[in-house]
Amino acid sequence: MDAPVDQLHLTDDVALAVRANVAVITTLSAQIAIVEKRLQENVAHTRTAPSLLQYPALDKRLRP
């Protein structure tokens, strides 16, 4: 993770901020993948799924 940031030749403070943002994005992406998998496995096949499909962000994740 550090090598690409180092290639940008940023000041130390900016590089630190970029690394922190990359870490947050990486963590959030992993957690979103876990939630999406859980939705697909446990919610997509329930009675409440049709009402959840009205939300565009959930729609594409709940449809098989």
C-alpha positions as CSV (number, residue, x, y, z in Angstrom):
1,M,0.0,0.0,0.0
2,D,2.8,2.4,0.8
3,A,4.7,2.0,-2.5
4,P,2.1,3.6,-4.8
5,V,1.7,6.5,-2.3
6,D,5.5,6.9,-2.1
7,Q,5.7,7.2,-5.9
8,L,3.5,10.3,-5.7
9,H,6.2,12.3,-4.0
10,L,3.8,13.9,-1.5
11,T,4.8,15.8,1.6
12,D,4.8,13.6,4.7
13,D,1.6,15.0,6.0
14,V,-0.3,14.5,2.8
15,A,1.1,11.0,2.3
16,L,-0.1,10.1,5.8
17,A,-3.6,11.4,5.0
18,V,-3.7,9.5,1.8
19,R,-2.6,6.3,3.5
20,A,-5.2,6.8,6.2
21,N,-7.9,7.3,3.5
22,V,-6.8,4.2,1.6
23,A,-7.0,2.2,4.8
24,V,-10.5,3.5,5.5
25,I,-11.7,2.7,2.0
26,T,-10.1,-0.7,2.0
27,T,-11.8,-1.5,5.4
28,L,-15.2,-0.2,4.3
29,S,-15.0,-2.1,1.0
30,A,-14.4,-5.3,2.9
31,Q,-17.3,-4.6,5.3
32,I,-19.6,-3.7,2.4
33,A,-18.8,-7.0,0.7
34,I,-19.7,-8.9,3.9
35,V,-23.0,-7.0,4.2
36,E,-23.8,-7.6,0.5
37,K,-23.1,-11.3,0.9
38,R,-25.3,-11.5,4.0
39,L,-28.1,-9.7,2.2
40,Q,-27.9,-12.1,-0.7
41,E,-27.9,-15.2,1.5
42,N,-30.4,-14.2,4.1
43,V,-32.6,-11.3,3.0
44,A,-33.1,-11.8,-0.7
45,H,-35.3,-14.8,-0.2
46,T,-37.6,-13.4,2.6
47,R,-41.0,-11.8,2.5
48,T,-39.4,-8.4,3.1
49,A,-37.2,-8.5,0.0
50,P,-39.8,-7.1,-2.4
51,S,-40.2,-4.0,-0.2
52,L,-36.4,-3.6,0.0
53,L,-36.2,-3.7,-3.8
54,Q,-37.6,-0.2,-4.0
55,Y,-34.3,1.2,-2.9
56,P,-31.9,1.4,-5.9
57,A,-28.8,0.6,-3.8
58,L,-30.3,-2.6,-2.5
59,D,-32.1,-3.5,-5.7
60,K,-29.0,-4.7,-7.6
61,R,-27.7,-6.5,-4.5
62,L,-30.8,-8.5,-3.7
63,R,-31.7,-9.6,-7.1
64,P,-30.4,-13.1,-7.9
